[in-house]
């Protein structure tokens, strides 16, 4: 009984579905009603990558005024989580070896970085 309750609650945190580019991980994060989901891609036999979607890029563009100018601040905020910033695409991502970090750890790190970076405002950008 308890196991079933825990399983139902955990299913509310994340859900996954196949995407033409990889596996989409639906989070419960939204900005202005738009979902910030993640995309999991297997890069090779050893490395995997999880990245944010276009909704997050649009949010960062709006809340910072210009993500290219905000890149140093974004990179600094994301670094403690092992997350990197793709300044061309406007995406946060984490690249990891699956035998050194679990998928759950990578998702949680990316989610933490999304929360911190998503709280930026244009007045905080030099």
Secondary structure, 3 states (H helix, E strand, C coil): CHHHHHHHHHHHHCEEEEECCEEEEECCCEECCEECCEEEEECCCCEEEEEECHHHHHHHHHHHCCHHHHHHHHHHHHHCCCCEEECCCCEEEEEEECCCCCHHHHHHHHHHHHHHHCCCCHHHCC
